[in-house]
Amino acid sequence: MHKAILLDDTIEVTALNREGKFFQSVTRVDALSKMYDIKLQVDINTDIYPVEQDSHYSFCIAKTLSLDGTEDKGFYTPDMTEGSLADKYDYVMHGKIFRSDSEKPGEMIVYGSFGGLMMSLKGSLKNLSSFAVDLDVYLLLKKL
């Protein structure tokens, strides 16, 4: 895992729209990561990418899509000749970390927004300490 990848794990979807469905094309997904024991809650545009309960997905959050970790220029360039991290996944969103909190010592909650689609990650400080407010990130998913 290169330094641009902040989190790379397998998640299991544990619930869909647990608090009700508020938008026709959006599903709020609750999931648990296998390796890092991180609780994920994320909004997914299920018109584009359907998500199924109890299914497993490869899940990644990265600072760049460049395979060598080269920093992004802040905009998408479709002429990447050497490929990108996105080639390995089925669903990609770009967003920003806008808040982080701690409910108890050693634990961290990170909040991100992907064009209005929200995400929260809750886990140990050790596993989430590389997330900072105002950090641009990519969220990537692929069904296993």
Salt bridges, closest charged atoms under 4 A:
GLU12 OE1 - LYS34 NZ 2.96
GLU12 OE1 - HIS56 NE2 3.77
GLU19 OE2 - ARG18 NH1 3.99
ASP30 OD1 - ARG18 NH2 3.00
ASP43 OD1 - ARG28 NE 2.61
GLU52 OE1 - LYS143 NZ 2.65
ASP90 OD1 - LYS142 NZ 3.87
ASP101 OD2 - ARG99 NH2 2.58
GLU103 OE1 - LYS122 NZ 3.06
ASP136 OD1 - LYS96 NZ 3.17
